[in-house]
């Protein structure tokens, strides 16, 4: 059985390659992933269709880059840079054609079969909408 870190490396590789079926195989049927906005994505299909494909639609060239992985047994924490050009809608926000580089942290939990059963993503939403030109950082935060 591959290590849990290897499973997250495979999940990130599947995103970069747009291998949605390969990604689905890494998740337990009852998994729950919570995104940075607090929305819950239950099951592999919802994670892929509503979370991963949503990012790929908004950033068709989007890639996970410079990942670091921290192995804590049945939990893996990863930090990475999400990069891409906003050439599709991001939820209600229209495409801007702007490129972004956004630091992420994701935490994944595994069952004894090595399948992802839960997780959570964190990133600075103000940084994202500012880079896209949908908002301006308050002057006291700029720098």
C-alpha positions as a Markdown table, in Angstrom:
| # | Residue | x | y | z |
|---|---|---|---|---|
| 1 | Unk | 0.0 | 0.0 | 0.0 |
| 2 | Unk | 1.3 | 3.4 | -0.9 |
| 3 | Unk | 1.9 | 6.0 | 1.9 |
| 4 | Unk | -0.7 | 8.6 | 2.5 |
| 5 | Unk | 1.8 | 11.3 | 1.3 |
| 6 | Unk | 2.1 | 9.4 | -2.0 |
| 7 | Unk | -1.7 | 9.4 | -2.2 |
| 8 | Unk | -1.7 | 13.2 | -1.9 |
| 9 | Unk | 1.1 | 13.5 | -4.4 |
| 10 | Unk | -1.1 | 11.4 | -6.8 |
| 11 | Unk | -4.1 | 13.6 | -6.1 |
| 12 | Unk | -2.1 | 16.7 | -6.9 |
| 13 | Unk | -0.7 | 15.0 | -10.0 |
| 14 | Unk | -4.2 | 14.1 | -11.1 |
| 15 | Unk | -5.3 | 17.7 | -10.8 |
| 16 | Unk | -2.4 | 18.9 | -12.8 |
| 17 | Unk | -3.1 | 16.2 | -15.5 |
| 18 | Unk | -6.9 | 16.7 | -15.3 |
| 19 | Unk | -7.1 | 12.9 | -14.5 |
| 20 | Unk | -10.5 | 13.1 | -12.8 |
| 21 | Unk | -11.1 | 9.3 | -12.7 |
| 22 | Unk | -7.7 | 8.8 | -11.1 |
| 23 | Unk | -8.5 | 11.5 | -8.6 |
| 24 | Unk | -11.9 | 9.9 | -7.7 |
| 25 | Unk | -10.1 | 6.6 | -6.9 |
| 26 | Unk | -8.1 | 8.2 | -4.0 |
| 27 | Unk | -11.2 | 9.1 | -2.0 |
| 28 | Unk | -13.5 | 7.0 | 0.2 |
| 29 | Unk | -17.1 | 7.0 | -0.8 |
| 30 | Unk | -18.1 | 8.8 | 2.4 |
| 31 | Unk | -15.3 | 11.4 | 2.4 |
| 32 | Unk | -16.1 | 15.0 | 3.2 |
| 33 | Unk | -13.9 | 17.9 | 2.1 |
| 34 | Unk | -14.5 | 21.4 | 3.3 |
| 35 | Unk | -13.2 | 24.2 | 1.1 |
| 36 | Unk | -11.9 | 27.6 | 2.2 |
| 37 | Unk | -15.4 | 29.1 | 2.0 |
| 38 | Unk | -16.7 | 26.4 | 4.4 |
| 39 | Unk | -18.7 | 24.5 | 1.7 |
| 40 | Unk | -18.8 | 20.8 | 2.2 |
| 41 | Unk | -18.2 | 18.4 | -0.7 |
| 42 | Unk | -19.3 | 14.9 | 0.1 |
| 43 | Unk | -18.0 | 11.9 | -1.8 |
| 44 | Unk | -15.5 | 11.6 | -4.6 |
| 45 | Unk | -17.9 | 12.8 | -7.3 |
| 46 | Unk | -18.8 | 16.0 | -5.5 |
| 47 | Unk | -15.2 | 16.7 | -4.7 |
| 48 | Unk | -14.1 | 16.3 | -8.3 |
| 49 | Unk | -17.2 | 17.9 | -10.0 |
| 50 | Unk | -17.7 | 20.8 | -7.7 |
| 51 | Unk | -14.3 | 21.6 | -6.3 |
| 52 | Unk | -11.5 | 20.4 | -8.6 |
| 53 | Unk | -13.3 | 20.9 | -11.9 |
| 54 | Unk | -14.5 | 24.3 | -10.6 |
| 55 | Unk | -10.9 | 25.4 | -10.2 |
| 56 | Unk | -9.9 | 23.9 | -13.6 |
| 57 | Unk | -12.8 | 25.7 | -15.3 |
| 58 | Unk | -11.7 | 29.1 | -13.8 |
| 59 | Unk | -8.0 | 28.4 | -14.5 |
| 60 | Unk | -7.7 | 26.0 | -17.4 |
| 61 | Unk | -3.9 | 26.1 | -17.2 |
| 62 | Unk | -4.0 | 25.9 | -13.3 |
| 63 | Unk | -1.3 | 23.9 | -11.7 |
| 64 | Unk | -0.3 | 22.9 | -8.2 |
| 65 | Unk | 3.4 | 23.8 | -7.8 |
| 66 | Unk | 6.1 | 23.8 | -5.2 |
| 67 | Unk | 4.3 | 21.4 | -2.9 |
| 68 | Unk | 5.6 | 20.4 | 0.5 |
| 69 | Unk | 4.1 | 17.4 | 2.3 |
| 70 | Unk | 4.0 | 16.7 | 6.0 |
| 71 | Unk | 3.3 | 13.2 | 7.1 |
| 72 | Unk | 1.4 | 12.8 | 10.4 |
| 73 | Unk | 0.3 | 9.1 | 10.0 |
| 74 | Unk | -3.4 | 9.2 | 9.1 |
| 75 | Unk | -3.2 | 12.9 | 8.4 |
| 76 | Unk | -1.2 | 14.7 | 5.7 |
| 77 | Unk | -0.7 | 18.4 | 5.5 |
| 78 | Unk | 0.5 | 20.0 | 2.3 |
| 79 | Unk | 1.5 | 23.6 | 1.4 |
| 80 | Unk | 1.7 | 24.6 | -2.3 |
| 81 | Unk | 1.3 | 27.4 | -4.7 |
| 82 | Unk | -1.7 | 27.4 | -7.0 |
| 83 | Unk | -0.9 | 29.1 | -10.3 |
| 84 | Unk | -3.0 | 29.8 | -13.3 |
| 85 | Unk | -4.6 | 32.3 | -15.7 |
| 86 | Unk | -8.2 | 33.1 | -14.9 |
| 87 | Unk | -9.8 | 32.3 | -18.3 |
| 88 | Unk | -13.2 | 31.0 | -17.1 |
| 89 | Unk | -15.7 | 32.0 | -14.5 |
| 90 | Unk | -14.9 | 31.4 | -10.8 |
| 91 | Unk | -18.3 | 30.9 | -9.3 |
| 92 | Unk | -20.2 | 34.2 | -9.9 |
| 93 | Unk | -17.0 | 36.1 | -10.9 |
| 94 | Unk | -16.3 | 36.6 | -14.6 |
| 95 | Unk | -12.9 | 35.7 | -16.1 |
| 96 | Unk | -10.3 | 38.5 | -16.0 |
| 97 | Unk | -7.5 | 37.0 | -18.0 |
| 98 | Unk | -5.2 | 37.7 | -15.0 |
| 99 | Unk | -2.6 | 35.3 | -13.7 |
| 100 | Unk | -2.5 | 34.3 | -10.0 |
| 101 | Unk | -0.1 | 32.7 | -7.6 |
| 102 | Unk | -1.8 | 31.8 | -4.4 |
| 103 | Unk | -0.4 | 29.9 | -1.4 |
| 104 | Unk | -2.6 | 27.1 | -0.2 |
| 105 | Unk | -2.7 | 24.7 | 2.8 |
| 106 | Unk | -4.6 | 21.5 | 2.6 |
| 107 | Unk | -5.1 | 18.9 | 5.4 |
| 108 | Unk | -6.2 | 15.4 | 4.5 |
| 109 | Unk | -7.3 | 12.5 | 6.7 |
| 110 | Unk | -7.1 | 8.8 | 5.7 |
| 111 | Unk | -8.8 | 5.6 | 6.7 |
| 112 | Unk | -7.0 | 2.3 | 7.3 |
| 113 | Unk | -7.4 | 1.4 | 3.6 |
| 114 | Unk | -5.3 | 4.5 | 2.6 |
| 115 | Unk | -8.4 | 6.3 | 1.2 |
| 116 | Unk | -9.0 | 10.0 | 1.8 |
| 117 | Unk | -12.0 | 10.3 | 4.2 |
| 118 | Unk | -11.8 | 14.1 | 4.9 |
| 119 | Unk | -10.0 | 17.2 | 4.3 |
| 120 | Unk | -9.9 | 21.0 | 4.4 |
| 121 | Unk | -8.4 | 23.7 | 2.2 |
| 122 | Unk | -7.2 | 27.1 | 3.4 |
| 123 | Unk | -6.1 | 30.1 | 1.3 |
| 124 | Unk | -6.4 | 33.9 | 1.5 |
| 125 | Unk | -9.6 | 34.7 | -0.4 |
| 126 | Unk | -8.9 | 38.5 | -0.3 |
| 127 | Unk | -5.5 | 37.8 | -2.0 |
| 128 | Unk | -7.3 | 35.8 | -4.7 |
| 129 | Unk | -9.9 | 38.4 | -5.5 |
| 130 | Unk | -7.3 | 41.1 | -5.3 |
| 131 | Unk | -5.0 | 39.4 | -7.8 |
| 132 | Unk | -8.0 | 38.8 | -10.1 |
| 133 | Unk | -8.9 | 42.5 | -9.9 |
| 134 | Unk | -12.3 | 42.0 | -8.3 |
| 135 | Unk | -11.2 | 43.8 | -5.1 |
| 136 | Unk | -8.6 | 46.2 | -3.8 |
| 137 | Unk | -6.6 | 45.4 | -0.7 |
| 138 | Unk | -7.3 | 48.1 | 2.0 |
| 139 | Unk | -4.5 | 50.6 | 2.2 |
| 140 | Unk | -3.5 | 49.6 | 5.7 |
| 141 | Unk | -3.0 | 46.0 | 4.4 |
| 142 | Unk | -1.1 | 46.9 | 1.3 |
| 143 | Unk | 2.6 | 46.6 | 1.4 |
